[in-house]
């Protein structure tokens, strides 16, 4: 559905990227207040090139990967 012309006109094709940005912003806000954090996401969103764990590590966070 997000690939349709209507979805593009409504900005829905950007939803996955906006959700990712919101998740990362919330993680950074939580870690600014707490020394340790715990989050649960599907493995395909955590592992792999450019996924969440790699992104957090690139931003300077210490990540204990599974």
ZASELUM-640789 format. One record per atom (N, C-alpha, C, O): y negated, x, z; atom name. Coordinates in Angstrom, 2 decimals. Each point is the difference from the previous one (the first is absolute). Layout:
<c2 Y; c1 X; c3 Z; a CA>
...
END
This chain:
<c2 1.19; c1 0.81; c3 0.00; a N>
<c2 -1.19; c1 -0.81; c3 0.00; a CA>
<c2 -1.26; c1 0.85; c3 0.00; a C>
<c2 -0.99; c1 -0.36; c3 -0.64; a O>
<c2 1.01; c1 1.49; c3 1.35; a N>
<c2 -1.21; c1 0.81; c3 0.08; a CA>
<c2 -0.33; c1 0.70; c3 -1.31; a C>
<c2 -1.08; c1 0.57; c3 -0.14; a O>
<c2 2.01; c1 -0.60; c3 -0.82; a N>
<c2 -0.24; c1 0.65; c3 -1.29; a CA>
<c2 -0.57; c1 -0.93; c3 -1.06; a C>
<c2 -0.26; c1 0.44; c3 -1.12; a O>
<c2 0.07; c1 -1.70; c3 1.45; a N>
<c2 -0.50; c1 -0.95; c3 -0.99; a CA>
<c2 -1.50; c1 0.17; c3 -0.22; a C>
<c2 -0.70; c1 0.61; c3 0.82; a O>
<c2 0.22; c1 -1.15; c3 -1.90; a N>
<c2 -1.44; c1 0.06; c3 -0.31; a CA>
<c2 -0.81; c1 -0.71; c3 1.06; a C>
<c2 -1.05; c1 0.49; c3 0.42; a O>
<c2 1.52; c1 -1.66; c3 0.03; a N>
<c2 -0.71; c1 -0.73; c3 1.05; a CA>
<c2 -0.07; c1 0.82; c3 1.27; a C>
<c2 -1.05; c1 0.06; c3 0.65; a O>
<c2 2.14; c1 0.58; c3 -0.29; a N>
<c2 0.01; c1 0.83; c3 1.20; a CA>
<c2 -0.99; c1 1.15; c3 -0.13; a C>
<c2 -0.70; c1 0.32; c3 0.96; a O>
<c2 0.62; c1 0.28; c3 -2.13; a N>
<c2 -0.96; c1 1.09; c3 -0.22; a CA>
<c2 -1.43; c1 -0.51; c3 0.14; a C>
<c2 -0.84; c1 0.66; c3 0.62; a O>
<c2 0.56; c1 -1.83; c3 -1.18; a N>
<c2 -1.36; c1 -0.55; c3 0.10; a CA>
<c2 -0.38; c1 -0.33; c3 1.44; a C>
<c2 -1.16; c1 0.10; c3 0.38; a O>
<c2 2.15; c1 -0.49; c3 0.41; a N>
<c2 -0.25; c1 -0.34; c3 1.40; a CA>
<c2 0.08; c1 1.20; c3 0.93; a C>
<c2 -0.24; c1 -0.13; c3 1.20; a O>
<c2 0.58; c1 1.30; c3 -1.73; a N>
<c2 0.11; c1 1.21; c3 0.80; a CA>
<c2 1.31; c1 0.12; c3 0.74; a C>
<c2 0.16; c1 0.86; c3 0.86; a O>
<c2 0.80; c1 -1.73; c3 -1.18; a N>
<c2 1.29; c1 0.03; c3 0.70; a CA>
<c2 0.84; c1 1.20; c3 -0.39; a C>
<c2 0.90; c1 0.39; c3 0.74; a O>
<c2 -1.16; c1 0.20; c3 -1.89; a N>
<c2 0.77; c1 1.16; c3 -0.41; a CA>
<c2 -0.29; c1 1.21; c3 0.89; a C>
<c2 0.74; c1 0.98; c3 -0.03; a O>
<c2 -1.80; c1 -1.06; c3 0.81; a N>
<c2 -0.37; c1 1.08; c3 0.90; a CA>
<c2 0.54; c1 -0.20; c3 1.42; a C>
<c2 -0.22; c1 0.84; c3 0.87; a O>
<c2 0.93; c1 -1.94; c3 -0.63; a N>
<c2 0.48; c1 -0.31; c3 1.35; a CA>
<c2 0.88; c1 1.09; c3 0.60; a C>
<c2 -0.21; c1 0.36; c3 1.16; a O>
<c2 1.18; c1 0.20; c3 -1.88; a N>
<c2 0.82; c1 1.06; c3 0.62; a CA>
<c2 -0.83; c1 1.21; c3 0.44; a C>
<c2 0.22; c1 0.54; c3 1.08; a O>
<c2 -1.17; c1 -0.13; c3 -1.90; a N>
<c2 -0.84; c1 1.15; c3 0.36; a CA>
<c2 -0.92; c1 -0.34; c3 1.17; a C>
<c2 -0.21; c1 0.83; c3 0.88; a O>
<c2 -0.33; c1 -2.04; c3 -0.86; a N>
<c2 -0.86; c1 -0.42; c3 1.11; a CA>
<c2 0.78; c1 -0.09; c3 1.30; a C>
<c2 -0.51; c1 0.36; c3 1.06; a O>
<c2 1.75; c1 -0.85; c3 -1.12; a N>
<c2 0.85; c1 -0.07; c3 1.19; a CA>
<c2 0.30; c1 1.40; c3 0.52; a C>
<c2 -0.01; c1 0.24; c3 1.21; a O>
<c2 0.29; c1 0.68; c3 -2.12; a N>
<c2 0.27; c1 1.39; c3 0.38; a CA>
<c2 -1.22; c1 0.62; c3 0.69; a C>
<c2 0.13; c1 0.65; c3 1.03; a O>
<c2 -1.30; c1 -0.85; c3 -1.61; a N>
<c2 -1.23; c1 0.54; c3 0.59; a CA>
<c2 -0.26; c1 -0.60; c3 1.38; a C>
<c2 -0.42; c1 0.71; c3 0.91; a O>
<c2 0.66; c1 -2.01; c3 -0.76; a N>
<c2 -0.21; c1 -0.66; c3 1.29; a CA>
<c2 0.98; c1 0.55; c3 1.04; a C>
<c2 -0.38; c1 0.23; c3 1.15; a O>
<c2 1.64; c1 -0.02; c3 -1.55; a N>
<c2 1.00; c1 0.53; c3 0.93; a CA>
<c2 -0.41; c1 1.39; c3 0.46; a C>
<c2 0.04; c1 0.29; c3 1.20; a O>
<c2 -0.43; c1 0.56; c3 -2.13; a N>
<c2 -0.41; c1 1.36; c3 0.36; a CA>
<c2 -1.23; c1 -0.01; c3 0.90; a C>
<c2 -0.07; c1 0.78; c3 0.94; a O>
<c2 -0.89; c1 -1.64; c3 -1.21; a N>
<c2 -1.20; c1 -0.11; c3 0.83; a CA>
<c2 0.37; c1 -0.43; c3 1.42; a C>
<c2 -0.56; c1 0.52; c3 0.97; a O>
<c2 1.48; c1 -1.46; c3 -0.85; a N>
<c2 0.42; c1 -0.45; c3 1.33; a CA>
<c2 0.77; c1 1.08; c3 0.74; a C>
<c2 -0.15; c1 0.13; c3 1.21; a O>
<c2 0.96; c1 0.63; c3 -1.92; a N>
<c2 0.72; c1 1.11; c3 0.63; a CA>
<c2 -0.99; c1 1.03; c3 0.52; a C>
<c2 0.12; c1 0.47; c3 1.13; a O>
<c2 -1.09; c1 -0.12; c3 -1.94; a N>
<c2 -0.99; c1 1.00; c3 0.42; a CA>
<c2 -0.83; c1 -0.51; c3 1.18; a C>
<c2 -0.34; c1 0.78; c3 0.89; a O>
<c2 0.00; c1 -2.07; c3 -0.88; a N>
<c2 -0.75; c1 -0.57; c3 1.12; a CA>
<c2 0.84; c1 0.05; c3 1.28; a C>
<c2 -0.51; c1 0.33; c3 1.07; a O>
<c2 1.79; c1 -0.66; c3 -1.17; a N>
<c2 0.88; c1 0.02; c3 1.16; a CA>
<c2 0.17; c1 1.42; c3 0.53; a C>
<c2 -0.02; c1 0.22; c3 1.21; a O>
<c2 0.18; c1 0.74; c3 -2.12; a N>
<c2 0.20; c1 1.38; c3 0.42; a CA>
<c2 -1.28; c1 0.62; c3 0.55; a C>
<c2 0.06; c1 0.98; c3 0.74; a O>
<c2 -1.20; c1 -1.53; c3 -1.09; a N>
<c2 -1.26; c1 0.48; c3 0.59; a CA>
<c2 -0.08; c1 -0.37; c3 1.48; a C>
<c2 -0.68; c1 0.67; c3 0.77; a O>
<c2 1.38; c1 -1.73; c3 -0.38; a N>
<c2 -0.01; c1 -0.45; c3 1.39; a CA>
<c2 1.22; c1 0.48; c3 0.80; a C>
<c2 -0.06; c1 0.09; c3 1.22; a O>
<c2 1.16; c1 0.21; c3 -1.92; a N>
<c2 1.25; c1 0.36; c3 0.67; a CA>
<c2 0.55; c1 1.29; c3 -0.61; a C>
<c2 -0.13; c1 0.23; c3 -1.20; a O>
<c2 0.73; c1 0.60; c3 2.04; a N>
<c2 0.54; c1 1.27; c3 -0.46; a CA>
<c2 1.27; c1 -0.15; c3 -0.82; a C>
<c2 0.29; c1 0.83; c3 -0.86; a O>
<c2 0.46; c1 -1.88; c3 1.11; a N>
<c2 1.28; c1 -0.20; c3 -0.67; a CA>
<c2 0.04; c1 -1.42; c3 -0.53; a C>
<c2 -0.52; c1 -0.93; c3 0.62; a O>
<c2 1.13; c1 0.78; c3 -1.80; a N>
<c2 0.13; c1 -1.33; c3 -0.56; a CA>
<c2 1.40; c1 -0.22; c3 -0.56; a C>
<c2 0.74; c1 0.94; c3 -0.26; a O>
<c2 -0.40; c1 -2.20; c3 0.09; a N>
<c2 1.29; c1 -0.37; c3 -0.56; a CA>
<c2 -0.24; c1 -1.16; c3 -0.96; a C>
<c2 -0.66; c1 -0.98; c3 0.35; a O>
<c2 1.19; c1 1.10; c3 -1.54; a N>
<c2 -0.16; c1 -1.06; c3 -1.01; a CA>
<c2 1.32; c1 -0.20; c3 -0.71; a C>
<c2 0.82; c1 0.91; c3 -0.10; a O>
<c2 -0.62; c1 -2.12; c3 -0.37; a N>
<c2 1.22; c1 -0.33; c3 -0.74; a CA>
<c2 -0.39; c1 -0.53; c3 -1.37; a C>
<c2 -0.80; c1 -0.92; c3 -0.13; a O>
<c2 1.38; c1 1.53; c3 -0.88; a N>
<c2 -0.19; c1 -0.42; c3 -1.39; a CA>
<c2 1.33; c1 0.15; c3 -0.72; a C>
<c2 0.87; c1 0.74; c3 0.47; a O>
<c2 -0.70; c1 -1.43; c3 -1.58; a N>
<c2 1.20; c1 0.24; c3 -0.80; a CA>
<c2 0.06; c1 1.47; c3 -0.44; a C>
<c2 -1.04; c1 0.61; c3 -0.28; a O>
<c2 2.23; c1 -0.06; c3 0.21; a N>
<c2 0.17; c1 1.42; c3 -0.34; a CA>
<c2 -0.66; c1 0.36; c3 -1.33; a C>
<c2 -0.55; c1 1.10; c3 -0.14; a O>
<c2 0.60; c1 -2.01; c3 -0.83; a N>
<c2 -0.59; c1 0.34; c3 -1.31; a CA>
<c2 -1.52; c1 0.14; c3 0.08; a C>
<c2 -0.60; c1 0.60; c3 -0.89; a O>
<c2 -0.03; c1 -1.13; c3 1.94; a N>
<c2 -1.44; c1 0.18; c3 0.17; a CA>
<c2 -0.32; c1 1.23; c3 0.85; a C>
<c2 -1.15; c1 0.45; c3 0.02; a O>
<c2 2.13; c1 0.09; c3 0.65; a N>
<c2 -0.21; c1 1.16; c3 0.85; a CA>
<c2 0.29; c1 1.32; c3 -0.70; a C>
<c2 -0.77; c1 0.95; c3 0.12; a O>
<c2 1.88; c1 -0.90; c3 -0.84; a N>
<c2 0.48; c1 1.26; c3 -0.56; a CA>
<c2 -0.27; c1 0.10; c3 -1.49; a C>
<c2 -0.04; c1 -1.01; c3 -0.70; a O>
<c2 -0.14; c1 2.22; c3 0.24; a N>
<c2 -0.18; c1 0.24; c3 -1.43; a CA>
<c2 -1.39; c1 0.52; c3 -0.30; a C>
<c2 -0.90; c1 -0.01; c3 0.84; a O>
<c2 0.75; c1 0.46; c3 -2.06; a N>
<c2 -1.28; c1 0.56; c3 -0.43; a CA>
<c2 -1.11; c1 -1.05; c3 0.08; a C>
<c2 0.10; c1 -1.07; c3 -0.59; a O>
<c2 -1.15; c1 1.41; c3 1.32; a N>
<c2 -1.15; c1 -0.87; c3 0.10; a CA>
<c2 0.15; c1 -1.18; c3 0.94; a C>
<c2 -0.89; c1 -0.84; c3 0.08; a O>
<c2 2.01; c1 0.76; c3 0.63; a N>
<c2 0.21; c1 -1.12; c3 0.91; a CA>
<c2 -0.66; c1 0.28; c3 1.35; a C>
<c2 -0.63; c1 1.04; c3 0.18; a O>
<c2 0.76; c1 -1.96; c3 0.75; a N>
<c2 -0.78; c1 0.01; c3 1.24; a CA>
<c2 0.15; c1 1.28; c3 0.82; a C>
<c2 -1.01; c1 0.57; c3 0.42; a O>
<c2 2.23; c1 -0.10; c3 -0.19; a N>
<c2 0.16; c1 1.21; c3 0.82; a CA>
<c2 -0.66; c1 1.20; c3 -0.66; a C>
<c2 -0.65; c1 0.81; c3 0.68; a O>
<c2 0.80; c1 -0.68; c3 -1.97; a N>
<c2 -0.63; c1 1.11; c3 -0.72; a CA>
<c2 -1.53; c1 -0.13; c3 0.06; a C>
<c2 -0.70; c1 0.99; c3 0.16; a O>
<c2 0.20; c1 -2.19; c3 -0.30; a N>
<c2 -1.44; c1 -0.24; c3 0.04; a CA>
<c2 -0.56; c1 0.36; c3 1.37; a C>
<c2 -1.04; c1 0.65; c3 0.10; a O>
<c2 1.73; c1 -1.07; c3 0.97; a N>
<c2 -0.47; c1 0.34; c3 1.35; a CA>
<c2 0.03; c1 1.51; c3 0.24; a C>
<c2 -0.92; c1 0.55; c3 0.59; a O>
<c2 1.99; c1 0.10; c3 -1.03; a N>
<c2 0.09; c1 1.45; c3 0.16; a CA>
<c2 -1.12; c1 0.70; c3 -0.77; a C>
<c2 -0.58; c1 0.97; c3 0.49; a O>
<c2 0.26; c1 -1.46; c3 -1.68; a N>
<c2 -1.08; c1 0.59; c3 -0.80; a CA>
<c2 -1.36; c1 -0.17; c3 0.67; a C>
<c2 -0.92; c1 0.78; c3 -0.23; a O>
<c2 0.81; c1 -1.82; c3 1.07; a N>
<c2 -1.25; c1 -0.24; c3 0.73; a CA>
<c2 -0.05; c1 0.79; c3 1.31; a C>
<c2 -0.95; c1 -0.13; c3 0.77; a O>
<c2 1.97; c1 0.95; c3 -0.52; a N>
<c2 -0.02; c1 0.88; c3 1.16; a CA>
<c2 0.78; c1 -0.49; c3 1.20; a C>
<c2 -0.04; c1 0.64; c3 1.05; a O>
<c2 0.74; c1 -1.75; c3 -1.16; a N>
<c2 0.79; c1 -0.51; c3 1.12; a CA>
<c2 1.35; c1 0.70; c3 0.05; a C>
<c2 0.55; c1 0.39; c3 -1.03; a O>
<c2 -0.03; c1 -0.21; c3 2.24; a N>
<c2 1.34; c1 0.55; c3 0.18; a CA>
<c2 0.97; c1 -1.17; c3 -0.12; a C>
<c2 -0.08; c1 -0.97; c3 0.75; a O>
<c2 0.98; c1 1.08; c3 -1.70; a N>
<c2 0.94; c1 -1.08; c3 -0.28; a CA>
<c2 1.41; c1 0.49; c3 0.26; a C>
<c2 0.43; c1 1.02; c3 -0.54; a O>
<c2 0.30; c1 -1.76; c3 1.37; a N>
<c2 1.42; c1 0.27; c3 0.21; a CA>
<c2 0.76; c1 -0.95; c3 -0.91; a C>
<c2 0.25; c1 -1.15; c3 0.35; a O>
<c2 0.11; c1 1.65; c3 -1.51; a N>
<c2 0.67; c1 -0.85; c3 -0.99; a CA>
<c2 1.45; c1 -0.25; c3 0.41; a C>
<c2 0.61; c1 0.81; c3 0.70; a O>
<c2 -0.07; c1 -1.94; c3 -1.14; a N>
<c2 1.41; c1 -0.30; c3 0.32; a CA>
<c2 0.94; c1 0.95; c3 -0.71; a C>
<c2 1.22; c1 -0.10; c3 0.15; a O>
END
